[in-house]
């Protein structure tokens, strides 16, 4: 039996109430496995980020249920800057491990290893303001790697990058998923990113279409 990492069953999400209510998701059903390599596509405002946040446990559905592993087993890469400005790169990568109760020495060791695997070990002592957009996203992926998640969710991780850094970040995400034997879902509106993944889901006005192989 194939292991399930996350499943949505009849999930809807409505923001607000009454005549001004906005339905972001309409009765979505989906499932992610360790072998999943999914490009979640759709125009801006189609519901991609809402679905990703529900899968990650960052939001709760209005109706339906999301079944998923413990939050510590899910890694999320956000679209915009997500590094804390007062902390250097190594401290940013180690912070989630410390917040989860890890020993400082262990957190530092795992952070160093993750930065090395992401190819940015030389940035460990730099502050976020000293990084390019591509470097910052690679550090964000390293932070996910350090947590050894079973499921990686990336929300438009290349939306602010040029072609070279876009390709590098997608490659890193694919390599991280393979190394960790983790499921991977990348929300994107970029067909060049979607073409790198074998499975494609399409969001349209809050409704999900699974179109299978890309």
Secondary structure, DSSP 8 states (H G I E B T S, - for coil): ---EEEEEEEEEEEES-GGG-EEEEEEEEEEEETT-EEEEE--TTSSHHHHHHHHHTSS--SEEEEEE--GGGEEEE-SS--S-TTSBHHHHHHHHHHHTT--HHHHHHHHHHHHHHTT-GGGTT-BGGGS-HHHHHHHHHHHHHHTT-SEEEEESTTTT--HHHHHHHHHHHHHHHHHHT-EEEEEES-HHHHTTSSEEEEEETTEEEEEEE-
